[in-house]
Amino acid sequence: MELENQKKTVRSEEEKKKIINRLNRIKGQITGIEKMVNNDSYCNDILIQVVAVEKSMKSLANFILQDHLYKCIANDLENGNFEVIDELISLFKRFNN
């Protein structure tokens, strides 16, 4: 899904590890939901797990957003790239939809 002219964020191995660990937990949650469906689990129980996945995804998004604000956005603003404000506004609009 990577585009050639797309911006990149260089992350430390520790940051990558934290993100990958969170993603692996989310994969495990989704696999658990799949098993629940295959085992004809009660709808309420499945929905509770779906909400847990949503919360996990939001937590991951907030973790990445915080890093983005402190590193990428701050760096761009320090370098006079004020167009990044439009990018940030667009990002917040996506978060609220």
C-alpha positions in Angstrom: 0.0 0.0 0.0 3.1 2.2 0.0 3.3 4.9 -2.7 6.6 6.0 -4.2 6.2 9.7 -3.4 4.5 9.2 -0.1 6.1 10.7 3.0 7.8 8.4 5.4 8.2 8.3 9.2 11.4 6.7 10.5 10.7 4.9 13.7 13.1 3.4 16.2 13.1 -0.3 16.6 11.5 0.1 20.0 8.6 2.2 18.5 8.1 -0.4 15.8 8.1 -3.2 18.4 5.4 -1.4 20.4 3.2 -0.9 17.4 3.7 -4.4 16.1 2.9 -5.9 19.6 -0.4 -3.9 19.6 -1.2 -5.1 16.1 -0.5 -8.7 17.1 -2.9 -8.4 20.1 -5.6 -6.9 17.8 -5.0 -9.8 15.3 -5.5 -12.2 18.2 -8.7 -10.5 19.2 -10.0 -10.7 15.7 -9.1 -14.4 15.5 -11.0 -14.9 18.7 -14.1 -13.3 17.2 -13.8 -15.5 14.2 -13.7 -18.6 16.4 -16.7 -17.3 18.4 -18.7 -16.9 15.1 -17.7 -20.4 14.0 -18.7 -21.8 17.4 -22.1 -20.0 17.2 -21.4 -17.9 20.3 -24.1 -15.6 21.6 -24.4 -12.3 19.6 -23.9 -10.2 22.8 -20.6 -11.9 23.6 -19.4 -11.4 20.0 -20.4 -7.7 20.1 -18.5 -7.2 23.4 -15.4 -8.5 21.7 -16.0 -6.3 18.6 -16.1 -3.3 20.8 -12.9 -4.4 22.5 -11.2 -4.5 19.1 -12.6 -1.0 18.3 -11.1 0.3 21.5 -7.8 -1.4 20.8 -7.7 0.2 17.3 -8.5 3.6 18.7 -5.8 3.2 21.3 -3.3 2.3 18.6 -4.4 5.3 16.5 -4.0 7.6 19.4 -0.5 6.2 20.1 0.6 6.8 16.5 -1.1 10.2 16.4 0.7 11.4 19.5 4.0 10.3 18.0 3.0 12.1 14.8 2.3 15.3 16.5 5.4 15.4 18.6 7.8 14.3 15.8 6.4 14.9 12.3 4.2 17.9 12.8 6.6 19.7 15.2 9.5 19.1 12.8 7.6 20.4 9.8 6.4 23.5 11.6 10.0 24.2 12.9 11.1 23.9 9.2 8.5 26.4 8.1 6.2 23.8 6.4 2.9 25.3 7.5 1.0 23.3 4.8 1.2 20.4 7.3 -1.6 22.2 9.2 -4.0 21.5 6.4 -2.8 17.8 6.5 -3.5 17.7 10.2 -7.0 19.3 9.8 -7.8 16.7 7.2 -6.6 13.9 9.5 -8.7 15.2 12.4 -11.8 15.3 10.1 -11.2 11.6 9.3 -10.9 10.8 13.0 -14.3 12.4 13.6 -16.2 10.6 10.8 
